[in-house]
Amino acid sequence: MEFIRSVAYINVENLKENVESIFNYTKKKIFAVVKADAYGHDAEIVSNHLEPLSSIEGFCVATAYEGYLLRKSGIRKLILVLGGILKEEVDIFNEFNLTPVISDFYHLELSKKLKSKTVHLKFDTGMRRLGFYFSDIGKLREKLSGLAIEGVLSHFPSADTDKEYTKNQIKEFMKILNLLNLKPNYIHIQNSAGVVYDCPFCNVVRIGLALYGEKPTSDYPIHLNPVMSILSKVISVKKVKKGDRISYNGTFQALTDMKVAVVSFGYADGLPRLLSNKGCVLIDGEKCSILGNITMDMVVVDVSHLKDVKVGDDVVIVGKSKDKQITFTDIANLSNTISYEIMCGISKRVVRKEVK
Ligand SMILES: *Cc1c(COP(=O)(O)O)cnc(C)c1O
């Protein structure tokens, strides 16, 4: 694989340490959220390393197809499908022993066709996406017979930004649980940002972002290490003259003579084009600014301050180089989005490789 130009290294030790840190803090078992190919980290690599850990109770994916891929890669623990169940998917749920999160009377009726009859029941306490309401409980009671309610859950939309809203959701969820009066194996509402809230009635947490080493808030109390680092290569080094304009549409004009490097990484690899003239990469421990528009496969960076940069040198897109570091959160902040979107936007051309 020496000929692969851009590689995303998946640091499995850091992943496992993050799980340990999260477990030590929450004291609750973890449903590892590995939807969207484990936020771009390769669900097969991530899940197979997590499955043997006793703190990992199971996995969450978005769709039946993702659950199927996880079983194909050898996963045997519980797989929860967050996006519910559609009629075309019943056979896959049965054959691969997937568990749906049901949030709708359609899912509920369809789940009666499952061999296991096992579901998790989701309530909407403020997200206004998936979930039954408190006011549905009467009707739910009549319809639930024949199903095994293994779990009851809800979801926080703003645990990272709105404490009052989140606390009200917790109260609403408790009201729901009291009225329901079921005794499910699992009760869960906390995501990565949600673990800082007191939810003594919940016995598992659903963790995505924090597993991968990014903090949901700047004051997050759990120490985490980044799991993915992305390296690419310099493919050309050249001089540009004062007044030259760089890349498509000439949005950068050199104020002096400069030395630039062309890096084999573009927006098709997942570097947001919004980082044009804004972001940087790291070469040999030095920050190198992005010059002009990022193109599909390449980006031009300033290496005027580097002595002996040459074709074939490593370039850090995300990760550490000597004492400098670029995180997904840094890239997200510069491109006006969240780290989640940058992570899962790293494309297939960037080959994932695990490192021990
Ligand atoms: C994605 C997702 C999570 C994980 O959220 P993080 O913020 O990444 O921890 C938990 N629960 C549900 C329902 C989700 O969709």
The ligand as an SDF file (V2000), in Angstrom:
LIG
                    3D

 15 15  0  0  0  0  0  0  0  0999 V2000
  -25.6550   10.0850   16.4000 C   0  0  0  0  0  0  0  0  0  0  0  0
  -26.4660    9.8070   17.6020 C   0  0  0  0  0  0  0  0  0  0  0  0
  -25.8550    9.6650   18.8620 C   0  0  0  0  0  0  0  0  0  0  0  0
  -24.3920    9.9280   19.1130 C   0  0  0  0  0  0  0  0  0  0  0  0
  -24.1850   11.3140   19.2790 O   0  0  0  0  0  0  0  0  0  0  0  0
  -22.7380   11.8890   19.6480 P   0  0  0  0  0  0  0  0  0  0  0  0
  -23.0010   13.3390   19.8530 O   0  0  0  0  0  0  0  0  0  0  0  0
  -21.8650   11.6260   18.4720 O   0  0  0  0  0  0  0  0  0  0  0  0
  -22.2790   11.1860   20.8640 O   0  0  0  0  0  0  0  0  0  0  0  0
  -26.6530    9.2590   19.9220 C   0  0  0  0  0  0  0  0  0  0  0  0
  -27.9800    9.0530   19.7590 N   0  0  0  0  0  0  0  0  0  0  0  0
  -28.6000    9.2120   18.5770 C   0  0  0  0  0  0  0  0  0  0  0  0
  -30.0680    8.9720   18.4690 C   0  0  0  0  0  0  0  0  0  0  0  0
  -27.8720    9.6110   17.4660 C   0  0  0  0  0  0  0  0  0  0  0  0
  -28.4960    9.7880   16.2930 O   0  0  0  0  0  0  0  0  0  0  0  0
  1  2  1  0
  2  3  1  0
  2 14  2  0
  3  4  1  0
  3 10  2  0
  4  5  1  0
  5  6  1  0
  6  7  2  0
  6  8  1  0
  6  9  1  0
 10 11  1  0
 11 12  2  0
 12 13  1  0
 12 14  1  0
 14 15  1  0
M  END
$$$$
